[in-house]
Amino acid sequence: MTTPVPPPGPLAGRMALVTGGSGGIASASAERLLRDGCSVTLTARREPELAATAGRLRAVAPEGAEVRYVAGDSCTAEGVRAAVDVATRDGGRLDICVATVGGGKVSPLLAMDDEQFVEDLRRNTVSGFLAIKYATPHIAAAGGGSIVLISTNAAKLSWPYLAGYASGKAGLEALVRVAADELAPLGVRVNAVRPGLVKSQEDARIFRNEELIAAYLANKPLGRIGAPRDIAEAVRYLAGPEASWTTGQSIAVDGGQELRAAPSFEKLARATVGDAAVDAALAGRIPASAAPSAAPPSAPPAAG
């Protein structure tokens, strides 16, 4: 007795490029696309993590779906072009681009040095611009498709101590609207998913702060922290034909947090830049650590 061959998935024969490909949201999104038959190309800076992610995805890939990867910096034109080249090698097509790069420093605005703020814009806005710019010609040549960018609810809510991150993602959402309008005649849809706090390795430091997590939960009507798969389902919808009449949108997937408020990051800022810097900023002074010659303080990627 022969085993019935399952029908091809709804995304069979298509190729998706996923930037930030070793991160939790990126890998979950890639897996969700893959399970519907879409081949995926991953790109991220750290090759060991990227190779491990690609190996895990290959283990669950349906027949005919391919997993490729290339290490590179998606905040640079060179890195994005190289990833597009891998996705479209041997005359292949590109139908979907999912840009997930982001993050930022937790710091009072007045304690943030100029270079740090610009770096947050580069990670959160410029990375999206580059993905749109270099993916679009190939998606248009394939007859149209979808670009999905990962934003954050910090782009909409007031979120003190995340000035660079929030500004960068708000700029990304403005970019989504402009790109969607300009590229619609080419058949290219552009949308964003606006996550709330998602439990992933990138935000491990935040999840060690029980008080902060409790504050998050108090402001989430659905009463739980998100998982990467929650965001991946929204990415899959926007990437596929089911969303063929949707463009220029930033869709919140955050447990309802935008109905309420953001938690305070003051204690996390104090742990990151120190009490003296926070106290100076609250008093309206620029701390010495924010002088142009100072190195940016170390902090995990911001949540959201």
C-alpha positions, 0 to 999 in steps of 0.5 A: 500500500502506497503512502498518499503524497500530501498536496503541495503547500499554498506557498510551494515554489516561492522563495522568502528572504528573512533577515535577522535570521537566527533570532527567535521571531525570524526563525519562527517566521521562517519555519511557518513559511517553510511548513507551507512549502516556501523555500527560505533564505536566512541571513544574520551576522553570526554564522554559527547561530545561523547555521544551527537555525538552518539545520533545524529548519531543514529537519522540518522542511517539506519536500521541495522546500529549500533552506539557504543561508548566508552570514552578513550585516543586514544594516549594510547595503552589501550585506542585504545585496549578498543575501538577495543574491543567494536567494535568487541564485541560478536565476531563482525568484524572490516572492517574500521578504521578512525584515526582522532586524532591530533592537536598541539601548535602554537609556534616558534620552539625555544620557544617550550619546549621539552615536548611540541614537544614530545606531538605533536608527540604523538598526531599526529604520535603515535595515528595513529601508535596505531590505525593501530597496534591494528585494523589491526589483526581484519581487516585482520581476516575479509578478509581485509579492509581499514585504513584511517588517517587524516593528514594535508597540514602542512605535505607538506607545510612549516608552521612556528610556527607549528613545532611539528604539521607539524612534527607529521603529516609528520611522520604520512604520512611516517607511511602510506606508510610503513604500506600500503606496509607491510600490503598489503598482508593481504588485509589491505589498508592504506591511509590518507586524507590531509585536509586544514583548516576546519571550526569546533569547534576545531579551533574556535579561528582561525575563530575569527581572520578575518585577518588570515582567509583572508590570508587563503582564498587568498591562496585557489584557490577554494575560500572557507574554508572547511567543515567537510563534504568535508573531510568525502567524501574523507574518505568514498571513501578511506574506501570503495570498490571504492578505492580497488586499492588505498593504501599508498596515502595521498590525499589533500582535501584543496581547492587547497592550496598546489598549493600556500602557507601557511598563516603566523601564527606569530600574532597567535604565539604572542597571544599564547606565547607572544611578548617577546618569539617570538622576542627572537626566531626570534633573535636566542635565546631560551626564558626563557619560553622554559626551561625544567621546563616551562609548555607548553603554552595554544593554540587551536589545529592547523588548517589544 
